Amino acid sequence: TSGGNSGIIRENNGQVTDRPAMTWLKSYLPSHPGNNSTGLLGSTPVEPEPQKPFKGEAFNIALPIEAEDFDIPGKGAGNNSYSVSGDCNDTWNTEYRKGTTVKIGEKNGGLVLGCNPTGNYFQYTIKVPEAGNYYVYATVAAEGDGAILFKIGDKAITDTLKYTGDSWTKFDKIKGQAKFDATGEQILTLEIAKGYIDVDKFEFMVTD
């Protein structure tokens, strides 16, 4: 019979009846929507959950933000707070943020984000105290040319911060200009404009 091997329905002479497993499934799924996002069997699709600040609250942009403290991803479309790292021979395994597929290494007296190809990104919930012009400072390392930039939504709020280095263990502070159009909580994206480049931390300072 067509459904005889499924284990959840029984078909006999054209009559289809539920096996106990199907009876249980029909009861379970509507009351546990988090386990089913397809809408099958009358269950409710999962509502998207927004990403959350890793430290529990939005970062003050005037204080250094550690690059490895990107947001905790949410659920649903548009809620990834990072992209997958590239292929590197360096050792990047730490227990910090384990399971995120991001390469985090012990360098520069702390932890840094590494193995970042062009187009990689990381997002942070930030708090902007006042709109206007800022300087942005980022601590980075590279062997050769690399670059980063910062965005709010799809709009770049900084110059492309270019850097040329000669060692993955030598970190330097680079400076650029930034502009925030609004105050309050926002999602800041750190994008790798040119890989590879390692990022330790960054901060913003109001211009004079």
Salt bridges, closest charged atoms under 4 A:
ASP18 OD2 - LYS26 NZ 3.19
ASP69 OD2 - LYS55 NZ 3.82
ASP90 OD2 - LYS107 NZ 3.05
GLU95 OE2 - LYS98 NZ 3.94
ASP181 OD2 - LYS155 NZ 2.67
GLU191 OE1 - LYS151 NZ 2.90
ASP198 OD2 - LYS107 NZ 3.53
